Amino acid sequence: MAVANPDITPNPDTLHRRGLMFVLSSPSGAGKTTVAHKLLREDGAIAMSVSVTTRAMRPGEVDGRDYIFTDRTVFEAMVENGEFLEWAEVFGNFYGTPKAQIKAGLKAGQDFLFDIDWQGTQQLYQRMEVDVVRVFLLPPSIAELERRLSSRGTDSVDTIAGRMARARSEISHWDGYDYVVVNDDIDACFEKVRGILQSERMRRARQTGLVDFVRDLMR
Ligand code: 5GP
């Protein structure tokens, strides 16, 4: 951003910067959904990345808001045409991140929040590297995770055991992330995640308006 009028004091927070891709992952029961919703509510500068999926719509979901729902033929054609930044098969359904809107958004300074699995996170990082910030939430203990995953009270022992097995396998991917936050208190965890986002926004390489701003300071 060139500062044409020397009487106007430029606000460094409004300097142009490139958006970032904020990936939040965790085993279920570790607080990802709560933190993600709070972030979207309280931070006006980040938007959810809406994925394309072939899975059936669940009650309460809205096409275009929760996912872009499509069928397998269309999804495969999108893969063929290179329309995804990443895609993966999860539990027999296909999920993918559409490329065009994310790339345009990043250029315009829009940040995106991603709820994708570890395979998608890896692919995204391989393709977009410095644009990607990967955050993983961990539960404070296995006992607490079990308590959270069985808190509905109506689930069978087998169902809970299945969820625990899946959670353990998700936890094993912790080392593919840049930041790891142990969630023993949801508010404290949220503040830590928000702090990561705010710091990452200040990275010099993302602040594309800095060159003109500093040139002006030194004039
Ligand atoms: P669900 O069907 O319950 O909404 O999501 C199932 C899984 O798919 C979750 O682990 C979610 O993180 C993952 N997922 C959702 N969208 C995408 C995507 O665009 N790419 C990848 N790789 N995984 C996704």
Residues whose N, C-alpha, C, O or C-beta is under 5 A from the ligand:
A	BS01	5GP	S51 W87 A88 V90 Y95 G96 T97 D115 I116 D117 Q119 G120
